[in-house]
């Protein structure tokens, strides 16, 4: 009987070499020479009766554990959840391609996250992704102990940023991409969930009723259809965008005609924050000092991976990296970091302040439990101008009833 000998293959999407043994794809790393060395070692081990993928072994590469975890997520979770983990775990693997579970420590994760300029919530999500992967690996029996069990995941920042209409209008002056502008305006003026404006397609749109209708199978909770009503402004945008669109085309796409993804939107918001911060720094004539740069350089990683090889960074590279990161931090401290969720929150706040009753607002937002609206927007009770106006209206109504 002829047996097929497994051969290494290169996956362009991951930029990694793999070999499939016993139904499992084993990550051999990004370097071809090193990948084949590992491959020949695996084959030698197999000939000696040593399994290529032992049931429990803390010498597993973290990259391999990420692969196993992602395969499981792809089978058992939604495509969006898979992409959420894939994007973050791939970045960790790129940073630590040869790290084993036995050598993995919390500081590896902290330094990895610190190497990016991330918001508080994004930092939390990076921590969560790798910690969840290792926790899963223990439960599945790949490793005995979770090396990240004591890793502290930072708290997320509150997403309840209120953007008044005048601030939103001012923010739009810094939006240079018309496709992104359409997405922002539609979300701000409808109060839809971020995933709804990202997923809405031409088949969901009912122009005659000025609304989007997501069937039960596509709605949050999958209990009833989700209906999003359009404002005049959002309807004009949708009508323009669907004019020559295919029946199942996404309404909101980027300049390349691709649907906006969560990561792409986050990157666009990051660029917007940088642009707004740069304008503020220019107006205030602010910049980082040489002292700050010199103090920050020792905190940077002294090495970088280039073409699969690790090398020392040159002094000029370290200085450039320090200046770039410090300027980025300075810009972000002087500009608000917006999000689609903040626009949904702002729509609700604006509606309540304009006098729309809470039950109607809850229904328009798609809340099944109106009390959720009261819990989320109780900060309006701390707004003296708003409460004084409501008290005045209540008093006037009482006078009218007496008459």
Secondary structure as a PSIPRED ss2 file (coil, helix, strand):
# PSIPRED VFORMAT (PSIPRED V4.0)

   1 X C   1.000  0.000  0.000
   2 X C   1.000  0.000  0.000
   3 X C   1.000  0.000  0.000
   4 X C   1.000  0.000  0.000
   5 X C   1.000  0.000  0.000
   6 X C   1.000  0.000  0.000
   7 X C   1.000  0.000  0.000
   8 X C   1.000  0.000  0.000
   9 X E   0.000  0.000  1.000
  10 X E   0.000  0.000  1.000
  11 X E   0.000  0.000  1.000
  12 X C   1.000  0.000  0.000
  13 X C   1.000  0.000  0.000
  14 X C   1.000  0.000  0.000
  15 X C   1.000  0.000  0.000
  16 X E   0.000  0.000  1.000
  17 X E   0.000  0.000  1.000
  18 X E   0.000  0.000  1.000
  19 X E   0.000  0.000  1.000
  20 X E   0.000  0.000  1.000
  21 X E   0.000  0.000  1.000
  22 X C   1.000  0.000  0.000
  23 X C   1.000  0.000  0.000
  24 X E   0.000  0.000  1.000
  25 X E   0.000  0.000  1.000
  26 X E   0.000  0.000  1.000
  27 X E   0.000  0.000  1.000
  28 X E   0.000  0.000  1.000
  29 X E   0.000  0.000  1.000
  30 X C   1.000  0.000  0.000
  31 X C   1.000  0.000  0.000
  32 X H   0.000  1.000  0.000
  33 X H   0.000  1.000  0.000
  34 X H   0.000  1.000  0.000
  35 X H   0.000  1.000  0.000
  36 X H   0.000  1.000  0.000
  37 X H   0.000  1.000  0.000
  38 X H   0.000  1.000  0.000
  39 X H   0.000  1.000  0.000
  40 X H   0.000  1.000  0.000
  41 X H   0.000  1.000  0.000
  42 X H   0.000  1.000  0.000
  43 X H   0.000  1.000  0.000
  44 X H   0.000  1.000  0.000
  45 X H   0.000  1.000  0.000
  46 X H   0.000  1.000  0.000
  47 X H   0.000  1.000  0.000
  48 X C   1.000  0.000  0.000
  49 X C   1.000  0.000  0.000
  50 X C   1.000  0.000  0.000
  51 X C   1.000  0.000  0.000
  52 X C   1.000  0.000  0.000
  53 X C   1.000  0.000  0.000
  54 X C   1.000  0.000  0.000
  55 X C   1.000  0.000  0.000
  56 X C   1.000  0.000  0.000
  57 X C   1.000  0.000  0.000
  58 X C   1.000  0.000  0.000
  59 X C   1.000  0.000  0.000
  60 X C   1.000  0.000  0.000
  61 X E   0.000  0.000  1.000
  62 X H   0.000  1.000  0.000
  63 X H   0.000  1.000  0.000
  64 X H   0.000  1.000  0.000
  65 X H   0.000  1.000  0.000
  66 X H   0.000  1.000  0.000
  67 X H   0.000  1.000  0.000
  68 X H   0.000  1.000  0.000
  69 X H   0.000  1.000  0.000
  70 X H   0.000  1.000  0.000
  71 X H   0.000  1.000  0.000
  72 X H   0.000  1.000  0.000
  73 X H   0.000  1.000  0.000
  74 X H   0.000  1.000  0.000
  75 X H   0.000  1.000  0.000
  76 X H   0.000  1.000  0.000
  77 X C   1.000  0.000  0.000
  78 X C   1.000  0.000  0.000
  79 X H   0.000  1.000  0.000
  80 X H   0.000  1.000  0.000
  81 X H   0.000  1.000  0.000
  82 X H   0.000  1.000  0.000
  83 X H   0.000  1.000  0.000
  84 X H   0.000  1.000  0.000
  85 X H   0.000  1.000  0.000
  86 X H   0.000  1.000  0.000
  87 X H   0.000  1.000  0.000
  88 X H   0.000  1.000  0.000
  89 X H   0.000  1.000  0.000
  90 X H   0.000  1.000  0.000
  91 X H   0.000  1.000  0.000
  92 X H   0.000  1.000  0.000
  93 X H   0.000  1.000  0.000
  94 X H   0.000  1.000  0.000
  95 X H   0.000  1.000  0.000
  96 X C   1.000  0.000  0.000
  97 X C   1.000  0.000  0.000
  98 X C   1.000  0.000  0.000
  99 X C   1.000  0.000  0.000
 100 X E   0.000  0.000  1.000
 101 X C   1.000  0.000  0.000
 102 X C   1.000  0.000  0.000
 103 X C   1.000  0.000  0.000
 104 X C   1.000  0.000  0.000
 105 X C   1.000  0.000  0.000
 106 X H   0.000  1.000  0.000
 107 X H   0.000  1.000  0.000
 108 X H   0.000  1.000  0.000
 109 X H   0.000  1.000  0.000
 110 X H   0.000  1.000  0.000
 111 X H   0.000  1.000  0.000
 112 X H   0.000  1.000  0.000
 113 X H   0.000  1.000  0.000
 114 X H   0.000  1.000  0.000
 115 X C   1.000  0.000  0.000
 116 X C   1.000  0.000  0.000
 117 X C   1.000  0.000  0.000
 118 X C   1.000  0.000  0.000
 119 X C   1.000  0.000  0.000
 120 X H   0.000  1.000  0.000
 121 X H   0.000  1.000  0.000
 122 X H   0.000  1.000  0.000
 123 X H   0.000  1.000  0.000
 124 X H   0.000  1.000  0.000
 125 X H   0.000  1.000  0.000
 126 X H   0.000  1.000  0.000
 127 X H   0.000  1.000  0.000
 128 X H   0.000  1.000  0.000
 129 X H   0.000  1.000  0.000
 130 X H   0.000  1.000  0.000
 131 X H   0.000  1.000  0.000
 132 X H   0.000  1.000  0.000
 133 X H   0.000  1.000  0.000
 134 X H   0.000  1.000  0.000
 135 X H   0.000  1.000  0.000
 136 X H   0.000  1.000  0.000
 137 X H   0.000  1.000  0.000
 138 X H   0.000  1.000  0.000
 139 X H   0.000  1.000  0.000
 140 X H   0.000  1.000  0.000
 141 X C   1.000  0.000  0.000
 142 X C   1.000  0.000  0.000
 143 X C   1.000  0.000  0.000
 144 X C   1.000  0.000  0.000
 145 X C   1.000  0.000  0.000
 146 X C   1.000  0.000  0.000
 147 X C   1.000  0.000  0.000
 148 X C   1.000  0.000  0.000
 149 X C   1.000  0.000  0.000
 150 X C   1.000  0.000  0.000
 151 X C   1.000  0.000  0.000
 152 X C   1.000  0.000  0.000
 153 X C   1.000  0.000  0.000
 154 X C   1.000  0.000  0.000
 155 X C   1.000  0.000  0.000
 156 X C   1.000  0.000  0.000
 157 X C   1.000  0.000  0.000
 158 X C   1.000  0.000  0.000
 159 X C   1.000  0.000  0.000
 160 X C   1.000  0.000  0.000
 161 X C   1.000  0.000  0.000
 162 X C   1.000  0.000  0.000
 163 X C   1.000  0.000  0.000
 164 X C   1.000  0.000  0.000
 165 X H   0.000  1.000  0.000
 166 X H   0.000  1.000  0.000
 167 X H   0.000  1.000  0.000
 168 X H   0.000  1.000  0.000
 169 X H   0.000  1.000  0.000
 170 X H   0.000  1.000  0.000
 171 X H   0.000  1.000  0.000
 172 X H   0.000  1.000  0.000
 173 X C   1.000  0.000  0.000
 174 X C   1.000  0.000  0.000
 175 X C   1.000  0.000  0.000
 176 X C   1.000  0.000  0.000
 177 X C   1.000  0.000  0.000
 178 X H   0.000  1.000  0.000
 179 X H   0.000  1.000  0.000
 180 X H   0.000  1.000  0.000
 181 X H   0.000  1.000  0.000
 182 X H   0.000  1.000  0.000
 183 X H   0.000  1.000  0.000
 184 X H   0.000  1.000  0.000
 185 X H   0.000  1.000  0.000
 186 X H   0.000  1.000  0.000
 187 X H   0.000  1.000  0.000
 188 X H   0.000  1.000  0.000
 189 X H   0.000  1.000  0.000
 190 X H   0.000  1.000  0.000
 191 X C   1.000  0.000  0.000
 192 X C   1.000  0.000  0.000
 193 X C   1.000  0.000  0.000
 194 X H   0.000  1.000  0.000
 195 X H   0.000  1.000  0.000
 196 X H   0.000  1.000  0.000
 197 X H   0.000  1.000  0.000
 198 X H   0.000  1.000  0.000
 199 X H   0.000  1.000  0.000
 200 X C   1.000  0.000  0.000
 201 X E   0.000  0.000  1.000
 202 X H   0.000  1.000  0.000
 203 X H   0.000  1.000  0.000
 204 X H   0.000  1.000  0.000
 205 X E   0.000  0.000  1.000
 206 X E   0.000  0.000  1.000
 207 X H   0.000  1.000  0.000
 208 X H   0.000  1.000  0.000
 209 X H   0.000  1.000  0.000
 210 X C   1.000  0.000  0.000
 211 X E   0.000  0.000  1.000
 212 X E   0.000  0.000  1.000
 213 X E   0.000  0.000  1.000
 214 X E   0.000  0.000  1.000
 215 X C   1.000  0.000  0.000
 216 X H   0.000  1.000  0.000
 217 X H   0.000  1.000  0.000
 218 X H   0.000  1.000  0.000
 219 X C   1.000  0.000  0.000
 220 X H   0.000  1.000  0.000
 221 X H   0.000  1.000  0.000
 222 X H   0.000  1.000  0.000
 223 X C   1.000  0.000  0.000
 224 X C   1.000  0.000  0.000
 225 X C   1.000  0.000  0.000
 226 X E   0.000  0.000  1.000
 227 X E   0.000  0.000  1.000
 228 X E   0.000  0.000  1.000
 229 X E   0.000  0.000  1.000
 230 X C   1.000  0.000  0.000
 231 X C   1.000  0.000  0.000
 232 X H   0.000  1.000  0.000
 233 X H   0.000  1.000  0.000
 234 X H   0.000  1.000  0.000
 235 X H   0.000  1.000  0.000
 236 X H   0.000  1.000  0.000
 237 X H   0.000  1.000  0.000
 238 X H   0.000  1.000  0.000
 239 X H   0.000  1.000  0.000
 240 X H   0.000  1.000  0.000
 241 X H   0.000  1.000  0.000
 242 X C   1.000  0.000  0.000
 243 X C   1.000  0.000  0.000
 244 X C   1.000  0.000  0.000
 245 X C   1.000  0.000  0.000
 246 X C   1.000  0.000  0.000
 247 X C   1.000  0.000  0.000
 248 X C   1.000  0.000  0.000
 249 X C   1.000  0.000  0.000
 250 X E   0.000  0.000  1.000
 251 X C   1.000  0.000  0.000
 252 X C   1.000  0.000  0.000
 253 X E   0.000  0.000  1.000
 254 X C   1.000  0.000  0.000
 255 X C   1.000  0.000  0.000
 256 X C   1.000  0.000  0.000
 257 X C   1.000  0.000  0.000
 258 X C   1.000  0.000  0.000
 259 X E   0.000  0.000  1.000
 260 X C   1.000  0.000  0.000
 261 X C   1.000  0.000  0.000
 262 X H   0.000  1.000  0.000
 263 X H   0.000  1.000  0.000
 264 X H   0.000  1.000  0.000
 265 X H   0.000  1.000  0.000
 266 X H   0.000  1.000  0.000
 267 X H   0.000  1.000  0.000
 268 X H   0.000  1.000  0.000
 269 X H   0.000  1.000  0.000
 270 X H   0.000  1.000  0.000
 271 X H   0.000  1.000  0.000
 272 X H   0.000  1.000  0.000
 273 X H   0.000  1.000  0.000
 274 X H   0.000  1.000  0.000
 275 X H   0.000  1.000  0.000
 276 X H   0.000  1.000  0.000
 277 X H   0.000  1.000  0.000
 278 X H   0.000  1.000  0.000
 279 X H   0.000  1.000  0.000
 280 X H   0.000  1.000  0.000
 281 X H   0.000  1.000  0.000
 282 X H   0.000  1.000  0.000
 283 X H   0.000  1.000  0.000
 284 X H   0.000  1.000  0.000
 285 X C   1.000  0.000  0.000
 286 X C   1.000  0.000  0.000
 287 X C   1.000  0.000  0.000
 288 X C   1.000  0.000  0.000
 289 X C   1.000  0.000  0.000
 290 X H   0.000  1.000  0.000
 291 X H   0.000  1.000  0.000
 292 X H   0.000  1.000  0.000
 293 X H   0.000  1.000  0.000
 294 X H   0.000  1.000  0.000
 295 X H   0.000  1.000  0.000
 296 X H   0.000  1.000  0.000
 297 X H   0.000  1.000  0.000
 298 X C   1.000  0.000  0.000
 299 X C   1.000  0.000  0.000
 300 X C   1.000  0.000  0.000
 301 X C   1.000  0.000  0.000
 302 X C   1.000  0.000  0.000
 303 X E   0.000  0.000  1.000
 304 X E   0.000  0.000  1.000
 305 X E   0.000  0.000  1.000
 306 X E   0.000  0.000  1.000
 307 X C   1.000  0.000  0.000
 308 X C   1.000  0.000  0.000
 309 X E   0.000  0.000  1.000
 310 X E   0.000  0.000  1.000
 311 X E   0.000  0.000  1.000
 312 X E   0.000  0.000  1.000
 313 X C   1.000  0.000  0.000
 314 X C   1.000  0.000  0.000
 315 X H   0.000  1.000  0.000
 316 X H   0.000  1.000  0.000
 317 X H   0.000  1.000  0.000
 318 X H   0.000  1.000  0.000
 319 X H   0.000  1.000  0.000
 320 X H   0.000  1.000  0.000
 321 X H   0.000  1.000  0.000
 322 X H   0.000  1.000  0.000
 323 X H   0.000  1.000  0.000
 324 X H   0.000  1.000  0.000
 325 X H   0.000  1.000  0.000
 326 X H   0.000  1.000  0.000
 327 X H   0.000  1.000  0.000
 328 X H   0.000  1.000  0.000
 329 X H   0.000  1.000  0.000
 330 X H   0.000  1.000  0.000
 331 X H   0.000  1.000  0.000
 332 X H   0.000  1.000  0.000
 333 X H   0.000  1.000  0.000
 334 X C   1.000  0.000  0.000
 335 X C   1.000  0.000  0.000
 336 X C   1.000  0.000  0.000
 337 X C   1.000  0.000  0.000
 338 X C   1.000  0.000  0.000
 339 X C   1.000  0.000  0.000
 340 X H   0.000  1.000  0.000
 341 X H   0.000  1.000  0.000
 342 X H   0.000  1.000  0.000
 343 X H   0.000  1.000  0.000
 344 X H   0.000  1.000  0.000
 345 X H   0.000  1.000  0.000
 346 X H   0.000  1.000  0.000
 347 X H   0.000  1.000  0.000
 348 X H   0.000  1.000  0.000
 349 X H   0.000  1.000  0.000
 350 X H   0.000  1.000  0.000
 351 X H   0.000  1.000  0.000
 352 X H   0.000  1.000  0.000
 353 X H   0.000  1.000  0.000
 354 X C   1.000  0.000  0.000
 355 X C   1.000  0.000  0.000
 356 X C   1.000  0.000  0.000
 357 X C   1.000  0.000  0.000
 358 X H   0.000  1.000  0.000
 359 X H   0.000  1.000  0.000
 360 X H   0.000  1.000  0.000
 361 X H   0.000  1.000  0.000
 362 X H   0.000  1.000  0.000
 363 X H   0.000  1.000  0.000
 364 X H   0.000  1.000  0.000
 365 X H   0.000  1.000  0.000
 366 X C   1.000  0.000  0.000
 367 X C   1.000  0.000  0.000
 368 X C   1.000  0.000  0.000
 369 X C   1.000  0.000  0.000
 370 X C   1.000  0.000  0.000
 371 X H   0.000  1.000  0.000
 372 X H   0.000  1.000  0.000
 373 X H   0.000  1.000  0.000
 374 X H   0.000  1.000  0.000
 375 X H   0.000  1.000  0.000
 376 X H   0.000  1.000  0.000
 377 X C   1.000  0.000  0.000
 378 X H   0.000  1.000  0.000
 379 X H   0.000  1.000  0.000
 380 X H   0.000  1.000  0.000
 381 X H   0.000  1.000  0.000
 382 X H   0.000  1.000  0.000
 383 X C   1.000  0.000  0.000
 384 X H   0.000  1.000  0.000
 385 X H   0.000  1.000  0.000
 386 X H   0.000  1.000  0.000
 387 X H   0.000  1.000  0.000
 388 X H   0.000  1.000  0.000
 389 X H   0.000  1.000  0.000
 390 X H   0.000  1.000  0.000
 391 X H   0.000  1.000  0.000
 392 X H   0.000  1.000  0.000
 393 X H   0.000  1.000  0.000
 394 X H   0.000  1.000  0.000
 395 X H   0.000  1.000  0.000
 396 X H   0.000  1.000  0.000
 397 X H   0.000  1.000  0.000
 398 X H   0.000  1.000  0.000
 399 X H   0.000  1.000  0.000
 400 X H   0.000  1.000  0.000
 401 X H   0.000  1.000  0.000
 402 X H   0.000  1.000  0.000
 403 X C   1.000  0.000  0.000
